Amino acid sequence: MAETADRIVIIGGGASGLMAAIQASQAGVAVTILEHKDRVGKKILMTGNGKCNLTNISDIHGKYYSSSEKMIEKPNKQSNEESMKKSSEKSNKKSLEKIYKALERFGATDTREFFQQLGLYTKEKNGGGIYPVSEQASAVLDVLRSACAYLGVTVKTGCEVVDITADRQGGTVQYMQDNTKKRMAFGCVILAAGGNAAPATGSDGTGYHLAKKLGHSIITPLPALVQLRCEGDYFKSIAGVRAQAGLTLYVENKKAFYEEGELQLTDYGISGIPVFQFSRIAARAIHEKKKCRVQINFIPYMNEREMLDITNKEQQLGYKTIEEFLGGLVHKKVASLICRIQKIRPQERISEAGREKIAACLALLNNFTVIVKATNPFENAQVCSGGVPLWEVTENFQSQKTPVVYFAGELLDCDGICGGYNLQWAWTTGAIAGIAAAQQVLKQEAR
């Protein structure tokens, strides 16, 4: 026998789940959150390096992705490959349109107003990024938890959802809590269980399995906003270096992305915000067995004329070793690596080396190419790409398969770049799904 039910059950107490709960409860519907971990909102505490970049007021266009794969995992049957290819290519453009329309309905301004109404004031910094004035992610979680408590939202933690059964009138959720199997009936259910990224916070992929049981496709989830692992045995020698650099991603020798910013070199490859911004493109390409390489410009502040001028200073700077000379342009570890690659003796002076060696070193600094072989795993990723295709949900994120089911957050096939865009997607989808589910339940009760 199922427990006495609230009319809406939300699976997952992250950003999108908490937003959905508050919006549905404010609409006058009783809500229960079933959270896998021992407390809600753990991932919120990690965002923005603990400062919580809530959203971004900059232009949203070009800041979001929605996957387009030739093959999509189907829940119970094999599909014709050619028809799947046409479907995904056609739906990719429509998915992006759906993302931007949703963000127009509940965007950055709405998010700021929402949190201000809860008593949290925000400020702008870092090119449009919006943060709580205290710059504490815990402040964001505190106001969300406080609002849920005030509105009477029931929060059950330590719940592992194992199954959902649903029809057009409602359904039941089966879950484990304290080693006991339990059931709860619902009028509508909102899946906000997250993806696979940062599984320690509760995003362990459960939502994908539940979605597949309900008849949905899953576009293969891959890490995004993540470090890239590269070929080469020299990375340990430059690990820890941070450098302003220009990075160009090539997929199958075609330019796919350019970003400039602080590159972080690790003992296995490359990291930092500019790498995160195109990591999902690299992840998807590698998944499709395409070749990826990144061209690093360690001297983006220098144009060709300036490089030529420095090359012509061999007499003026002739007393310096080449390693010393390069150390005036880039980090010493990078300078040393360039010398090793060019087979230059550490103490070889510019006057001995000549213009050709100087030019070759500058050319390598300007175009240092690394081959990408993999991303770091989900444990290191901030978000996922892939998930439930947006063409399988309505504009209110209601399931096209089972109308009492809604989706919110990272479980959907949408991911953004760094800068608050992914949290905004969580707030947007949570708000829209929460309100729509509440309206549906109220209509059910009015019949």
Residue pairs with C-beta under 8 A, 6 or more apart in sequence:
1 183
2 172
2 183
2 184
2 185
3 182
3 183
3 184
3 185
5 32
5 184
5 185
5 186
5 187
6 29
6 30
6 31
6 32
6 154
6 184
6 186
7 29
7 30
7 31
7 186
7 187
7 188
7 441
7 444
7 445
8 21
8 24
8 29
8 30
8 31
8 32
8 186
8 187
8 188
8 189
8 190
8 434
8 437
8 438
8 441
9 31
9 32
9 33
9 34
9 173
9 184
9 186
9 188
9 189
9 190
10 17
10 20
10 21
10 24
10 31
10 32
10 33
10 34
10 189
10 190
10 192
11 17
11 34
11 161
11 164
11 173
11 189
11 190
11 191
11 192
11 193
11 207
11 210
12 33
12 34
12 35
12 36
12 191
12 192
12 193
12 194
12 202
12 207
12 409
13 21
13 33
13 34
13 35
13 37
13 39
13 40
13 41
13 155
13 157
13 192
13 202
14 40
14 41
14 42
14 43
14 44
14 192
14 194
14 201
14 202
14 203
14 409
14 410
14 426
15 41
15 43
15 44
15 409
15 423
15 426
15 427
15 430
16 192
16 408
16 409
16 410
16 426
16 427
16 429
16 430
16 433
17 33
17 35
17 40
17 190
17 192
17 193
17 408
17 409
17 430
18 33
18 40
18 41
18 144
18 145
18 148
18 430
19 114
19 144
19 408
19 426
19 427
19 430
19 431
19 434
20 190
20 192
20 406
20 408
20 430
20 431
20 433
20 434
20 437
21 31
21 33
21 148
21 151
21 153
21 434
22 144
22 147
22 148
22 151
22 153
22 434
23 430
23 431
23 434
23 435
23 438
24 31
24 190
24 434
24 435
24 437
24 438
25 31
25 148
25 151
25 152
25 153
26 151
27 434
27 435
27 438
27 439
27 442
28 438
28 442
29 437
29 438
29 441
29 442
30 152
30 154
31 151
31 153
31 154
32 153
32 154
32 155
32 156
32 184
33 40
33 148
33 153
33 154
33 155
33 156
34 156
34 159
34 161
34 173
34 175
34 184
35 155
35 156
35 157
35 158
35 159
35 202
36 158
36 159
36 160
36 161
36 193
36 202
36 204
36 206
37 157
37 158
37 201
37 202
38 157
38 158
39 157
40 141
40 144
40 145
40 155
40 157
41 141
41 144
41 145
42 200
42 201
42 202
43 194
43 198
43 201
43 202
43 203
44 52
44 137
44 140
44 141
44 144
45 52
45 137
45 138
45 141
46 137
46 198
46 201
47 53
47 137
47 423
48 129
48 131
48 137
48 420
50 136
50 137
51 131
51 132
51 135
51 136
51 137
52 131
52 132
52 135
52 136
52 137
52 139
52 140
52 423
53 126
53 129
53 130
53 131
53 419
53 420
53 423
54 111
54 112
54 115
54 122
54 130
54 131
54 132
54 140
54 420
54 423
54 424
54 427
55 107
55 108
55 111
55 112
55 129
55 130
55 420
55 421
55 423
55 424
55 427
56 63
56 108
56 128
56 129
56 130
56 419
56 420
56 421
56 424
57 108
57 109
57 124
57 128
57 130
58 127
58 128
58 419
60 100
60 103
60 107
60 108
60 421
60 424
61 100
63 416
63 417
63 419
63 421
64 96
64 99
64 100
64 414
64 415
64 416
64 417
64 421
64 425
65 224
65 280
65 281
65 385
65 414
65 415
65 416
66 92
66 95
66 96
66 99
66 390
66 413
66 414
67 88
67 92
67 219
67 284
67 385
67 386
67 413
68 88
68 89
68 91
68 92
69 88
69 219
69 220
69 284
69 288
69 386
70 81
70 84
70 85
70 88
71 81
71 84
72 79
72 84
72 88
72 217
72 218
72 219
72 220
72 389
73 212
73 217
73 218
73 219
73 220
74 217
75 212
75 213
75 215
75 216
75 217
75 218
76 215
87 391
88 219
88 389
91 389
91 390
91 391
94 390
94 391
95 389
95 390
95 391
95 413
95 414
98 390
98 395
99 390
99 414
99 425
101 395
102 395
102 397
102 428
102 429
102 432
103 424
103 425
103 428
105 428
105 432
106 427
106 428
106 431
106 432
107 424
107 428
108 130
108 420
108 424
110 427
110 431
111 130
111 424
111 427
112 122
112 130
114 427
114 431
115 121
115 122
115 132
115 140
115 143
116 122
118 143
118 144
118 146
118 147
119 143
120 132
120 139
120 140
120 143
121 132
121 133
122 130
122 131
122 132
122 133
123 130
123 131
123 132
123 133
124 130
124 131
125 131
126 419
127 419
128 419
128 420
129 419
129 420
130 420
132 139
132 140
148 155
156 177
158 177
158 178
159 175
159 176
159 177
160 175
160 176
160 177
160 206
161 173
161 174
161 175
161 193
161 206
161 210
162 174
162 175
162 176
162 181
163 173
163 174
163 210
163 213
164 171
164 172
164 173
164 174
164 189
164 210
164 213
164 214
164 405
165 171
165 172
165 174
166 172
166 189
166 214
166 402
166 404
166 405
167 402
167 404
168 402
168 403
168 404
169 404
169 444
170 185
170 186
170 187
170 188
170 404
170 444
171 185
171 186
171 189
171 404
172 183
172 184
172 185
172 186
173 183
173 184
173 186
173 189
174 181
174 182
174 183
175 181
175 182
175 183
175 184
176 182
186 404
187 404
187 440
187 441
187 444
187 445
188 404
188 405
188 406
188 437
188 440
188 441
189 404
189 405
189 406
190 405
190 406
190 407
190 408
190 433
190 434
190 437
191 207
191 210
191 211
191 405
191 406
191 407
191 408
191 411
192 207
192 407
192 408
192 409
192 411
192 430
192 433
193 202
193 203
193 206
193 207
193 210
193 411
194 201
194 202
194 203
194 204
194 207
194 409
194 410
194 411
195 203
195 205
195 207
195 208
195 221
195 383
195 384
195 386
195 387
195 410
195 411
196 203
196 204
196 205
196 208
196 221
196 223
196 378
196 381
196 384
197 203
197 223
197 224
197 225
197 378
197 381
197 382
197 383
197 384
197 410
198 378
198 379
198 381
198 382
199 205
199 378
199 379
200 379
203 384
203 410
205 221
207 411
208 218
208 221
208 387
208 388
208 411
211 218
211 388
211 407
211 411
212 218
214 399
214 401
214 402
214 405
215 401
215 402
216 388
216 389
216 392
216 399
216 401
217 388
217 389
217 392
218 386
218 387
218 388
219 386
219 387
219 388
219 389
219 413
220 287
220 386
221 384
221 385
221 386
221 387
222 280
222 283
222 284
222 287
222 375
222 384
222 385
222 386
223 279
223 280
223 283
223 375
223 376
223 377
223 378
223 380
223 381
223 384
223 385
224 279
224 280
224 283
224 381
224 382
224 383
224 384
224 385
224 415
225 276
225 279
225 280
225 381
225 382
225 383
225 415
225 417
225 418
225 422
226 276
226 279
226 283
226 375
226 376
226 380
226 381
226 382
227 266
227 268
227 269
227 270
227 271
227 275
227 276
227 279
227 375
227 376
227 380
228 269
228 270
228 271
228 275
228 279
228 282
228 294
228 372
228 374
228 375
228 376
229 268
229 269
229 372
229 373
229 374
229 375
229 376
230 268
230 269
230 270
230 294
230 370
230 371
230 372
230 373
231 370
231 371
231 373
232 370
232 371
234 337
234 340
234 341
235 265
235 266
235 267
235 268
235 269
236 267
237 333
237 336
237 337
238 265
238 331
238 333
238 334
238 337
239 265
239 266
239 267
240 265
240 266
240 333
241 264
241 265
241 331
241 333
241 334
242 262
242 263
242 264
242 265
242 272
242 331
243 262
243 263
243 265
243 298
243 330
243 331
243 334
244 260
244 261
244 262
244 263
244 300
244 301
245 260
245 261
245 262
245 263
245 274
245 296
245 297
245 298
245 300
246 258
246 259
246 260
246 296
246 297
246 300
247 258
247 259
247 260
247 263
247 270
247 274
247 275
247 278
247 294
247 295
247 296
247 297
248 255
248 257
248 258
248 294
248 295
248 297
249 255
249 256
249 257
249 258
249 278
249 281
249 282
249 292
249 293
249 294
250 256
250 292
250 293
250 294
250 295
251 281
251 282
251 285
251 290
251 291
251 292
252 285
252 290
252 291
253 291
256 278
256 281
256 285
257 277
257 278
257 281
259 273
259 274
259 275
259 277
259 278
260 274
260 300
261 272
261 273
261 274
262 272
262 273
262 274
263 270
263 271
263 272
263 274
263 275
263 296
264 270
264 271
264 272
264 275
265 271
269 370
269 372
270 294
270 296
270 370
273 418
275 294
276 382
276 417
276 418
277 417
277 418
279 375
280 385
280 415
282 292
282 294
282 372
282 375
283 375
283 385
284 385
285 291
285 292
286 292
286 372
286 373
286 374
286 375
291 371
292 371
292 372
293 369
293 370
293 371
293 372
294 369
294 370
294 372
295 367
295 368
295 369
296 367
296 368
296 369
296 370
297 365
297 366
297 367
297 368
298 329
298 330
298 334
298 365
298 366
298 368
299 307
299 329
299 330
299 362
299 365
299 366
302 310
302 329
302 366
307 359
307 362
307 366
310 358
310 362
311 355
311 358
311 359
311 362
312 355
314 350
314 351
314 354
314 355
314 358
315 351
317 325
317 350
318 349
318 350
318 351
319 349
319 350
319 351
320 349
320 350
321 346
321 347
321 348
321 349
321 350
322 339
322 344
322 348
322 349
322 350
322 353
322 357
322 358
322 361
323 335
323 336
323 339
323 344
323 346
323 347
325 350
325 358
326 334
326 335
326 338
326 339
326 361
326 365
327 335
329 335
329 365
330 338
330 365
334 365
336 346
338 361
338 364
338 365
339 345
339 346
339 361
341 364
342 357
342 360
342 361
342 364
344 353
344 357
344 361
348 357
350 358
375 381
378 384
382 418
382 422
383 410
383 415
383 416
383 422
384 410
384 415
385 413
385 415
386 413
387 410
387 411
387 412
387 413
387 414
388 407
388 411
388 412
388 413
389 413
390 412
390 413
390 414
391 400
392 399
392 400
392 401
393 399
393 400
393 406
393 407
393 412
394 400
395 432
396 406
396 432
396 433
396 436
397 406
397 407
397 408
397 412
397 429
397 432
397 433
397 436
398 405
398 406
398 433
398 436
398 437
398 440
399 405
399 406
399 407
403 440
404 440
406 433
406 436
406 437
407 429
407 433
408 426
408 429
408 430
408 432
408 433
408 434
409 425
409 426
409 429
409 430
410 422
410 425
410 426
412 425
412 429
414 425
415 422
415 425
416 422
416 424
416 425
